[in-house]
Amino acid sequence: MPGPAIVVPRFGFARTTRAAAPRKLLRASDGDTPVIEQPIRMLSCDTPEKSGYAGGPVAAQLRLDRCRERLAGDFYASLLPKELRRYLLARLGPEAAAQHIAAGQMASAAFDALLERRLTRDDGSRRALAIVPAGQLIDSYGRLLAYFAPYFVPDELPPRGDPRRRTFNLDMVAQGYAACFPIYPSLPSNTDWALLIEEAERAWLRKRGVWDAYGRRLLLGYEYRACIKLAEVESGADGARAAFQRSCVDLRTMADVGPFGFWDVPPPYRLWYWLTDTRQARVDLGLAAP
């Protein structure tokens, strides 16, 4: 078969491709528009996990117990700072898994109630979602990374600053059911960013939501996932690498405390970037080299 009749141009810019991921086909609206089911991961917030992540309370507690033994012994002694190990050990009591999973169920129920309240119009009809993708569009689990809020058609859009325009991401943080979890480069606009940190600080200081129910030593979602990874790996080096893939920036001072220094930063003031993004993150965030 002969080749193209022209010399096909070769472009020098880098392409971004992602691995194929399975999606449920809902319907095809026309000949070139399949409609799929797409999970969304809410940006800048992180709720506790439920049983789907590491099993129910009994199974998950066995893993946390193994993590505790490793942190207290020699397994991670030369790999993780003593202060970080002490911080995590204080949160790995015998009820750690049960409390974390219960907090996850509480957050899920609060989210369902929030969706119902904010998406239901006065006449009982259902409002659509306004999806705002940002930064890295798709995560490693194939989820769309986005902020989202109730959708308003142009002639009914409330003015800026109206609480009806708040994102669900912000509301979950403000109510204390999600920890503030901003990860560069998927950050909101400067105005929304200031509001996010303000609400995160208020929820933490006033002990709202899950902190009211279970106290400040409740493992945050990303801390819980890190502890499960620390328990499951074969070697300490693999565990430290798998559990701590992000570096933390203290928003109070804009000091980069690295992947192991977040323990000394209160949750509302933690900003994260992936270690693979270190060079550009330091430029964009105005961080000094360590």
C-alpha positions, 0 to 999 in steps of 0.5 A: 500500500502506498504511503501518504501523498504528502510529507507528513509534518513532524512536530517537536512538542511533547505529547501527553498520553495516559494509560487506558482505563476501563469506563462504563458506557452509559449511552452514545448520543450520536456517532462520535459522542459516547457518554461514559461514567467517569469517577471524580476525585475532589481536589484540595480536600481529603476525607477519611477512608471507608472499609473499601481501602484496607478492609473493615475495622478488624482487618485494617487494625491488623495492618495498623498494628503491624505498622505500629510495630515497625515504627516502634522497632528497627524496621524504619529506624534508619529511614524515617525521622524519630519525630515522624515515627513518634507522631504516627505512633501517637495515632495508631492506638487499638481503635485507630482503624475503627475510628478512621473508618467510622469518620469515613462513613460520617464524611460520606453521609455528610457529603450525601446530605450536602449534595441533596441540599445544594442540588435540589431546587425549590421546585424539587427538580435536580440541578446539574453539577458544574465540573471544573478540572484543574492541574493534573487532569487524571490521577493514577486511578483514572479519576478526573481531578476537579472542583465542583459546585451546583451548576447555574445557567447564565441568567440565574448565576449568583454574584461572586461571593454568594455562598451558593457558588461555593464548591463542594470541595470547600464545603467539606473542608469547612464542615470538618469532614475533609482535611485540607489537602491542596496539591500543586499544581491543582490549586484554586484561584487566589481568591478561592485559595485564601477562602479554602485556607481560612475555612480549613483553619476555622474547622481545625481550631473549632474542632468541627466534624470528624475532629469533634467526634474523634479528636485531633489524633484521628489519622487523616486520610493521607496519613491512614493510607501512608500507614497501610503502605508502611505495613504492607511492603517487604522492605523499609526502603520500599515502604518509605518510598511508597508512603511519602511521595509528596513534599510538604510546604508550611504555608505559615512560613513557606518553608519546604519541610520535605516528605517527612516534616509534615508532622510539625505543620498543623493540617490547615497549613500543609501544601503539598507537591509531588516529588516528581514535580520538585523542580517546577514546584519550587519555581512556581511556589517561590520556594528556596532550594533546601 
